[in-house]
């Protein structure tokens, strides 16, 4: 047994010595392969092929907080593919990774790439750990961005605080993009990871977030983070209620489908 172990050790040493090429072994690598870069831009290009300026009813699948739950994510992918005729695209509500590592991002990207529908993402607080922000930008694109689909404006906003390297989310950008003073959009939807009622927010940040939402024409805010599905109704006045739709983690084997209609949004919970 001792001779066998010694033989294994010597073989390993000789193999390492014979290596002439460098290899990347750092878990903190920020490298992103070309095929995985600029995913948001690529998926928007796919959506543009079926987009139109005027409103017509459409549906969107929501998933969130996939973290390291790769088996559950594969199951969610299979469920979405089986129902792909029921929706136009998918939104991932954040926490694509767990520790912001490139391999975590890659594992999730490879599974998501198997979804038959285009998908868009918002960055989660776990995605900001370590070099996660840099990896996210390379793999997907900017954290804050907008997309208008069938006259509905989706505003994707980085509202993370604890793991963020900046003091506050960019509320000035959020307010600018949520303003629809001309009433030109059928719906304006905010997509962010953390609910403003979460303990992560300081009182001043909660106030800033809430006041911007209430001044805007947003009636729906799509979020994740809590790992369990919730629907919070916030009454602004007798004529207006804002719905905060929190999508649970795929670990709970559930996803959601939003049916977006002219005057309302219907929420459907789907088990897999």
N, C-alpha and C positions, 0 to 999 in steps of 0.2 A: 504493500500500500504506500509506504514511504517513497519507494522508487517511482511508483506511478505518479505521485504528487510532484516529485522532483522533475519528472519528465514533462508534466504539464506546465510547470513553472518555466522551465528552460525553453520549451516550445513557444510559450507566450512572449518571452523576452526576445527570442530570435525573430518572431513575427513582427514585433514592434520595431526592432532595429532595421528590419528589411523595408519598412515603409519609407518611400521617397516623397510622398505627397502630404501636404498639411491637411488636417481635418479639423472641423469645428466641433468642439466638445463643450462649449460654454452654454449653460442653461439660460444665460442672459443675452444670448445672441439676438440681434435685431434684424437678422437677415430674413427677407421675404422673397420667395421665388417669383419670377416674372409672371407665371400663370396665375398667381394669387394676388397680384398687385391691382390697385384701382378697381376693386370689385363693385363699389357703389356706382361708379361711372359706367362700368360695363352693364350692370343690371338696369340702370336708367335707360341706357341705349336700347336694351331689349324691350322695356316698357314703352318707349317712344314709338315703337312700331305699331302698337295698338292704342296709343293715346289719341285723344281728340280734345278740341278746345271747349266744346259744349258739354254740359253735364249729362251723364247717363248712369243708371244704377250699376254699382259694382260691389265686389266683396274682397275682403282682405283677411288672410290668416294671421294670427298673432301667436308668437312663442316667446319665451323669456327664460333668463337665468339657466342657461344650459351648463355652465361651469364645467365640471368633469363628468357629467352624466351622459357619456357618449352613447351608451346602449339605449337610453331613453330618447336621445336625440334621433338616433336611427329609427326608432319606432315612430316618432313624430314625423320624420321625413316620409316614411312609408304611408302613414295616414294621410298626410297632405297630398302625396302623389296619387293616392287612391281617390281623393276628392278634388283633384286639381282643376276639374271642370267647373267647380263651384266658386272659384276666386280668381282674381287677376294677379295678385302678388302676395308676398309674405313680409311681415315686419318682425324683426328680432329686437326685443325690448331691452337688450343689454345684458352684461355679464356673459360675454362670449367665452371668456377664459376664467380661470380661478386665481392665478397668481401673475397674470400679465405676461406669461412666457410664450415665446414664439411657437414652441411645439404644441401648446394648448390651442393657440390660435389656428395652427395648421390642422390639427385633428378636427376641430369644429368646422373649419372651412371645407375640408374634404367631404364631410358628411353633408353640409349645406349645399355643396356643389351638385349633389345628387337630387336636389329638389327640382321638379319640373317647371316651377314658376320662378320668376325673378324675385329677389329678396333685397330689402333695405334694412339697415341696422342703426341703432343708436348706441353710443358707448356707455358701459356700465362702470360702477365704481371699482369692481375687481379688475376690469380691463385696464385700469390706470396704474396698477401696482407694477413695481420694477420699471422695465422699459416698455410697458404696455401701450402707452400713448403713441410712441414712435412706431410701434408695430401696427397699431390700429390705422394710423395715418397712411402707412405704406400699403397695407392690405386692403383697406376700405376707402379711406379718403378723409376729408376734414370732419371733425366731430360735429360742428354746427353747419347744417345745410338745409335747403328746402327743395321740395319737388311738387309741382302742380300736375295732378292727374285727373283728367275729366272734370276740370274746373274746381277741384278740391285741393286746397293747399295744405301739404303736410310739412310741418316745421320740426326738424330733428334737432334736439337741443341737449347739450352736455350740462346737466344740472348737478353733477357730482360735487361733493364738498370734501369729505375726509381724505380721500386719496388724491385729491386734486392738488397740483403744485401752485395754483393761483388761489387768491384769497376768496373770491366770489365767482360764481358762474357769470357769464357775460349777459347780464340782464338787459343791458342796452341793446345788444343784438336781438335778444328775444323779443323785446318790446317792439322794435322796428319791424321784425318779420311777422309778428302777430297782428299788426295794425292792418285793418282792411276798411279804411275810411270810406271808400267808394262802394263797398258792398259787392265787389266784383266776383267773389268766390261763393260757391254754393255752400261749402263747409271749409272752415279753417281748423285743422287738427294739430294739436301739440303732441309730439312724441318725445318723452324723456324717460330716464331710468328710475329716478328716486321720487316718490310722492312727497310733496312739499310738507306734509304733516309728519314726516319721518323725523326721528331724533337727530338725524344727521344735520338738519338745518338749524342754524341759529335763528333766534326770533327776528332779527332784522332781515335775514334772507327769506324767511317764511312770509314776512310782510311784503317784501319786494315781489316775490313770485306771485302771491295771491292778488296783489293790487294790479299787476300787469295783466293777469288773466281776466280779472273782472272788468278792466277797462277795454279789453279786446272783445272781439265777437266770437271767441272760442267757446264752444259748448261741449267739446270732448277733448280729454287729455288721456293719452295712452301711456301706461307706465308698467314697470316691473318691480324688481328688488325685494318685494315682501315674500316671495316664494309661494304664496297662496293667493288664489283669485279673490278679488274684492271689487265691489262697485260702490263708490262714494258719491253721493249727491250733495252738492253744495249750492244752496239757494242764495242767489244774489238779490233777487227781488221777485215779486209775484209773477213776473213775465219771463224770468230767466233762471234756469237751473244748469249748473255746470256738472258734467259727469266725469269723474275720475275713474278710469277703467284700468284696474291693476291686474295684469296677467300673471298667473302663477308659474312656477318653475316646471320644466318638462319632467322633473323628478316625480311630480304628482300625476304624471301621465294625462295631462290635459293641455289643450290648446283652445284658441277661440277663433271664431269667424265673425267679422263685422260685415253686415249687409248695409251698405251706405246708400240711402235713398234721398229723395229731394228734400224732405222735411224732417227726417229722423234717421237714426242709426240703430239697427237691431243687433243685439249681442247674442251670439250662440256659443254655448260651451260644448266642447267636443272631447270625449274621452278616447284614449287609444290604449 
